[in-house]
Amino acid sequence: MNIINKENFYELIGSAINIKRKELGYTQIELANKTGMSRTSIVNIEKGRQFPPLHLLWEISQALDCNPSDFFPKSSKSFYETSSSSSMIKVINRKSRQGDIKKESASKIKSFINEF
């Protein structure tokens, strides 16, 4: 049975927001000002540590001149996990947050695990 890995799902959304923001040349402070949010919230959303409700995703998408759906993953493989991979992914996420594993490396490891 597959279950959604909520942390991975929001990391993907945050990453998409980060990419779009940088494409437009906005700083995190500029995006925060455009949305009425704090810079800390933008940082946490982009890193997947804060799970924004739909109305905030709408606000962010309007500030970035795109649709909220642009932030959603294109493939469900990227955020679903099988119960056997669940514990491995949790350890990787914890190690990444602690700085024991670089974010890019953790993302590649999780992608590899999700392939199976």
C-alpha positions, 0 to 999 in steps of 0.5 A, spaced: 500 500 500 502 506 498 501 512 502 503 520 501 510 522 504 507 529 507 514 531 508 516 530 501 510 532 498 511 539 501 519 539 500 517 538 492 512 544 493 517 548 496 522 547 491 518 549 485 516 555 489 524 557 490 525 555 482 519 560 480 521 565 485 529 565 482 526 565 475 523 571 476 529 574 480 525 575 486 528 575 493 525 571 499 524 578 502 520 581 496 516 575 495 514 575 503 512 583 501 508 581 495 504 576 499 504 579 506 508 573 509 514 574 513 521 572 510 521 566 515 515 563 512 517 563 505 524 560 507 520 555 511 515 553 505 521 553 500 525 548 505 518 544 506 518 545 513 512 549 513 505 546 510 502 552 507 494 552 506 491 553 499 490 560 500 497 561 501 499 557 495 494 562 491 497 568 494 504 565 492 502 563 485 499 570 484 505 574 486 509 569 482 504 570 476 503 563 475 498 558 477 498 554 484 498 547 480 505 549 477 507 548 484 505 541 485 509 535 483 508 532 476 508 525 478 506 521 484 512 517 484 515 523 487 511 523 494 508 516 495 512 511 499 511 504 500 510 502 507 517 498 507 521 505 504 517 509 510 522 508 515 528 509 511 525 516 508 524 518 515 531 517 517 534 520 511 529 526 512 532 527 519 539 526 517 538 531 512 535 536 517 540 535 522 545 537 516 548 530 516 546 529 509 546 534 504 539 536 501 541 534 494 544 528 496 538 526 501 533 528 495 537 523 490 537 518 495 529 518 496 528 518 489 532 512 488 528 509 494 521 511 491 523 508 484 522 501 488 
